[in-house]
Amino acid sequence: MKNTTAKIRKTLADALEKASKGELSIEDGRNLIGLANQISNSMAVEVKVMTMQQRAGHAVQKFGCLEVD
């Protein structure tokens, strides 16, 4: 099964839920912030890819389906 941007964002959301319940260590919380920044950047890249696909006349995938393997 391939990783997609949507799956990675779901992992982040699950981790944020654990953090809000106090189930993560301080170090894991710091790592979570780094992951959130990376995901934010990946979302911007995904939008750019979709824009380029559209401008080139190619079919545009649904948001969150970009493979990241």
DRENSE-65075 format. One record per residue: residue number from 1; residue in one letter; x negated, y, z negated of N, C-alpha, C in turn. Coordinates in nm, 4 decimals. Last residue first. Layout:
+-----+--------+----------+----------+----------+----------+----------+----------+----------+----------+----------+
! num ! residu !     n_c1 !     n_c2 !     n_c3 !    ca_c1 !    ca_c2 !    ca_c3 !     c_c1 !     c_c2 !     c_c3 !
+-----+--------+----------+----------+----------+----------+----------+----------+----------+----------+----------+
! NUM !      A !        X !        Y !        Z !        X !        Y !        Z !        X !        Y !        Z !
...
+-----+--------+----------+----------+----------+----------+----------+----------+----------+----------+----------+
***
This chain:
+-----+--------+----------+----------+----------+----------+----------+----------+----------+----------+----------+
! num ! residu !     n_c1 !     n_c2 !     n_c3 !    ca_c1 !    ca_c2 !    ca_c3 !     c_c1 !     c_c2 !     c_c3 !
+-----+--------+----------+----------+----------+----------+----------+----------+----------+----------+----------+
!  69 !      D !  -0.5990 !   0.8042 !   0.1985 !  -0.7006 !   0.7000 !   0.1820 !  -0.8311 !   0.7381 !   0.2452 !
!  68 !      V !  -0.3766 !   0.9665 !   0.2134 !  -0.4988 !   1.0233 !   0.1588 !  -0.6081 !   0.9191 !   0.1352 !
!  67 !      E !  -0.1082 !   1.0573 !   0.4263 !  -0.1924 !   0.9531 !   0.3680 !  -0.3254 !   1.0115 !   0.3271 !
!  66 !      L !   0.1724 !   1.2479 !   0.3643 !   0.0370 !   1.2521 !   0.4202 !  -0.0479 !   1.1480 !   0.3490 !
!  65 !      C !   0.4204 !   1.2709 !   0.2515 !   0.3894 !   1.1452 !   0.3189 !   0.2503 !   1.1429 !   0.3823 !
!  64 !      G !   0.4843 !   1.5168 !   0.1546 !   0.4516 !   1.4140 !   0.0572 !   0.4144 !   1.2808 !   0.1199 !
!  63 !      F !   0.7211 !   1.6072 !   0.3953 !   0.6286 !   1.6535 !   0.2934 !   0.6088 !   1.5443 !   0.1893 !
!  62 !      K !   0.7340 !   1.4080 !   0.6884 !   0.8010 !   1.4588 !   0.5693 !   0.6967 !   1.4980 !   0.4658 !
!  61 !      Q !   0.5422 !   1.5071 !   0.9764 !   0.5835 !   1.4117 !   0.8740 !   0.6549 !   1.4831 !   0.7610 !
!  60 !      V !   0.6271 !   1.6249 !   1.2910 !   0.5789 !   1.6619 !   1.1583 !   0.6335 !   1.5615 !   1.0577 !
!  59 !      A !   0.5141 !   1.5563 !   1.6163 !   0.6132 !   1.5311 !   1.5125 !   0.5505 !   1.5618 !   1.3766 !
!  58 !      H !   0.3549 !   1.8299 !   1.7925 !   0.3599 !   1.6929 !   1.7405 !   0.4713 !   1.6803 !   1.6375 !
!  57 !      G !   0.3029 !   2.0831 !   1.8819 !   0.4134 !   2.0109 !   1.9435 !   0.4233 !   1.8661 !   1.8996 !
!  56 !      A !   0.1257 !   2.2357 !   1.7539 !   0.0719 !   2.1549 !   1.8628 !   0.1805 !   2.0728 !   1.9313 !
!  55 !      R !   0.2810 !   2.3418 !   1.5527 !   0.2339 !   2.4320 !   1.6584 !   0.1812 !   2.3557 !   1.7790 !
!  54 !      Q !   0.3091 !   2.1091 !   1.3950 !   0.4259 !   2.1717 !   1.4575 !   0.3842 !   2.2615 !   1.5738 !
!  53 !      Q !   0.0477 !   2.0665 !   1.3099 !   0.1179 !   1.9631 !   1.3867 !   0.2353 !   2.0242 !   1.4621 !
!  52 !      M !   0.0035 !   2.3028 !   1.1643 !  -0.0757 !   2.2756 !   1.2855 !  -0.0094 !   2.1699 !   1.3720 !
!  51 !      T !   0.1883 !   2.2627 !   0.9558 !   0.2001 !   2.3795 !   1.0439 !   0.1247 !   2.3567 !   1.1745 !
!  50 !      M !   0.0837 !   2.0334 !   0.8357 !   0.2174 !   2.0290 !   0.8948 !   0.2383 !   2.1450 !   0.9921 !
!  49 !      V !  -0.1595 !   2.1370 !   0.7455 !  -0.1582 !   2.0266 !   0.8429 !  -0.0228 !   2.0213 !   0.9132 !
!  48 !      K !  -0.0653 !   2.3258 !   0.5603 !  -0.1428 !   2.3699 !   0.6769 !  -0.1435 !   2.2634 !   0.7853 !
!  47 !      V !   0.0531 !   2.1551 !   0.3735 !   0.1373 !   2.2524 !   0.4446 !   0.0647 !   2.3018 !   0.5700 !
!  46 !      E !  -0.1765 !   2.0228 !   0.2842 !  -0.0698 !   1.9478 !   0.3495 !   0.0224 !   2.0403 !   0.4291 !
!  45 !      V !  -0.3147 !   2.2307 !   0.1596 !  -0.3715 !   2.1673 !   0.2795 !  -0.2624 !   2.0921 !   0.3557 !
!  44 !      A !  -0.1446 !   2.2757 !  -0.0555 !  -0.1697 !   2.3837 !   0.0407 !  -0.2250 !   2.3265 !   0.1707 !
!  43 !      M !  -0.1685 !   2.0308 !  -0.1844 !  -0.0379 !   2.0722 !  -0.1328 !  -0.0536 !   2.1831 !  -0.0291 !
!  42 !      S !  -0.4335 !   2.0344 !  -0.2628 !  -0.3925 !   1.9374 !  -0.1613 !  -0.2564 !   1.9729 !  -0.1026 !
!  41 !      N !  -0.4284 !   2.2328 !  -0.4621 !  -0.5051 !   2.2548 !  -0.3390 !  -0.4605 !   2.1600 !  -0.2282 !
!  40 !      S !  -0.2739 !   2.0940 !  -0.6485 !  -0.2271 !   2.2217 !  -0.5958 !  -0.2979 !   2.2545 !  -0.4641 !
!  39 !      I !  -0.4476 !   1.8835 !  -0.7009 !  -0.3193 !   1.8565 !  -0.6365 !  -0.2602 !   1.9837 !  -0.5775 !
!  38 !      Q !  -0.6553 !   2.0168 !  -0.8302 !  -0.6811 !   1.9454 !  -0.7056 !  -0.5512 !   1.9202 !  -0.6292 !
!  37 !      N !  -0.5198 !   2.1099 !  -1.0571 !  -0.5790 !   2.2049 !  -0.9623 !  -0.6049 !   2.1395 !  -0.8276 !
!  36 !      A !  -0.4564 !   1.8657 !  -1.1781 !  -0.3489 !   1.9554 !  -1.1345 !  -0.4007 !   2.0578 !  -1.0339 !
!  35 !      L !  -0.7112 !   1.7735 !  -1.2415 !  -0.6305 !   1.7006 !  -1.1441 !  -0.5188 !   1.7891 !  -1.0896 !
!  34 !      G !  -0.7810 !   1.9611 !  -1.4377 !  -0.8597 !   1.9512 !  -1.3142 !  -0.7824 !   1.8808 !  -1.2045 !
!  33 !      I !  -0.5869 !   1.8941 !  -1.6297 !  -0.5882 !   2.0288 !  -1.5713 !  -0.6664 !   2.0287 !  -1.4398 !
!  32 !      L !  -0.6715 !   1.6370 !  -1.6935 !  -0.5416 !   1.6562 !  -1.6305 !  -0.5316 !   1.7932 !  -1.5646 !
!  31 !      N !  -0.9031 !   1.6844 !  -1.8320 !  -0.9111 !   1.6179 !  -1.7016 !  -0.7823 !   1.6360 !  -1.6231 !
!  30 !      R !  -0.7879 !   1.7932 !  -2.0612 !  -0.8765 !   1.8757 !  -1.9768 !  -0.8883 !   1.8155 !  -1.8366 !
!  29 !      G !  -0.6525 !   1.5652 !  -2.1529 !  -0.5792 !   1.6866 !  -2.1188 !  -0.6600 !   1.7786 !  -2.0299 !
!  28 !      D !  -0.8629 !   1.3960 !  -2.2104 !  -0.7716 !   1.3596 !  -2.1021 !  -0.6881 !   1.4797 !  -2.0580 !
!  27 !      E !  -0.9668 !   1.5420 !  -2.4283 !  -1.0465 !   1.5216 !  -2.3065 !  -0.9587 !   1.4842 !  -2.1879 !
!  26 !      I !  -0.7575 !   1.5191 !  -2.6107 !  -0.7962 !   1.6515 !  -2.5619 !  -0.8759 !   1.6385 !  -2.4329 !
!  25 !      S !  -0.5419 !   1.2395 !  -2.5198 !  -0.6503 !   1.3016 !  -2.5953 !  -0.6809 !   1.4395 !  -2.5366 !
!  24 !      L !  -0.1854 !   1.2134 !  -2.5111 !  -0.3146 !   1.2215 !  -2.4429 !  -0.4181 !   1.2853 !  -2.5347 !
!  23 !      E !   0.0611 !   1.2321 !  -2.6289 !   0.0064 !   1.0979 !  -2.6106 !  -0.1275 !   1.0964 !  -2.5365 !
!  22 !      G !   0.2265 !   1.4491 !  -2.6664 !   0.1097 !   1.4353 !  -2.7522 !   0.0414 !   1.3005 !  -2.7413 !
!  21 !      K !   0.4207 !   1.4912 !  -2.4860 !   0.4587 !   1.4097 !  -2.6010 !   0.3427 !   1.3901 !  -2.6986 !
!  20 !      S !   0.2868 !   1.6229 !  -2.2884 !   0.3892 !   1.6988 !  -2.3621 !   0.4373 !   1.6237 !  -2.4853 !
!  19 !      A !   0.1313 !   1.4145 !  -2.1908 !   0.0673 !   1.5264 !  -2.2603 !   0.1693 !   1.6033 !  -2.3435 !
!  18 !      K !   0.3262 !   1.2591 !  -2.0631 !   0.2530 !   1.2045 !  -2.1782 !   0.1882 !   1.3164 !  -2.2596 !
!  17 !      E !   0.3932 !   1.4423 !  -1.8610 !   0.4951 !   1.4009 !  -1.9572 !   0.4292 !   1.3429 !  -2.0829 !
!  16 !      L !   0.1568 !   1.4490 !  -1.7201 !   0.2033 !   1.5707 !  -1.7873 !   0.3099 !   1.5388 !  -1.8912 !
!  15 !      A !   0.1578 !   1.1904 !  -1.6159 !   0.0546 !   1.2281 !  -1.7129 !   0.0948 !   1.3536 !  -1.7892 !
!  14 !      D !   0.3727 !   1.2122 !  -1.4367 !   0.3774 !   1.1142 !  -1.5462 !   0.2772 !   1.1496 !  -1.6559 !
!  13 !      A !   0.2697 !   1.4055 !  -1.2637 !   0.3908 !   1.4346 !  -1.3404 !   0.4041 !   1.3387 !  -1.4585 !
!  12 !      L !   0.0536 !   1.2625 !  -1.1528 !   0.0306 !   1.3836 !  -1.2312 !   0.1515 !   1.4146 !  -1.3190 !
!  11 !      T !   0.1938 !   1.0651 !  -1.0160 !   0.0998 !   1.0269 !  -1.1211 !   0.0719 !   1.1459 !  -1.2120 !
!  10 !      K !   0.3232 !   1.2272 !  -0.8294 !   0.4035 !   1.1518 !  -0.9275 !   0.3157 !   1.1085 !  -1.0445 !
!   9 !      R !   0.1079 !   1.3093 !  -0.6744 !   0.1804 !   1.4089 !  -0.7526 !   0.2677 !   1.3420 !  -0.8591 !
!   8 !      I !   0.0445 !   1.0639 !  -0.5577 !  -0.0531 !   1.1294 !  -0.6450 !   0.0155 !   1.2336 !  -0.7319 !
!   7 !      K !   0.2724 !   1.0198 !  -0.4041 !   0.2374 !   0.9255 !  -0.5112 !   0.1392 !   0.9885 !  -0.6096 !
!   6 !      A !   0.2548 !   1.2344 !  -0.2226 !   0.3690 !   1.2255 !  -0.3142 !   0.3378 !   1.1316 !  -0.4311 !
!   5 !      T !   0.0306 !   1.1744 !  -0.0745 !   0.0268 !   1.2906 !  -0.1616 !   0.1418 !   1.2872 !  -0.2623 !
!   4 !      T !  -0.0219 !   0.8200 !  -0.0919 !   0.0273 !   0.9409 !  -0.0258 !   0.0187 !   1.0552 !  -0.1260 !
!   3 !      N !  -0.1994 !   0.5212 !  -0.0392 !  -0.1704 !   0.6356 !  -0.1251 !  -0.1206 !   0.7503 !  -0.0395 !
!   2 !      K !  -0.0601 !   0.2170 !   0.0880 !  -0.1430 !   0.3366 !   0.1025 !  -0.1007 !   0.4444 !   0.0035 !
!   1 !      M !  -0.0837 !  -0.1169 !   0.0000 !   0.0000 !   0.0000 !   0.0000 !  -0.0895 !   0.1251 !   0.0000 !
+-----+--------+----------+----------+----------+----------+----------+----------+----------+----------+----------+
***
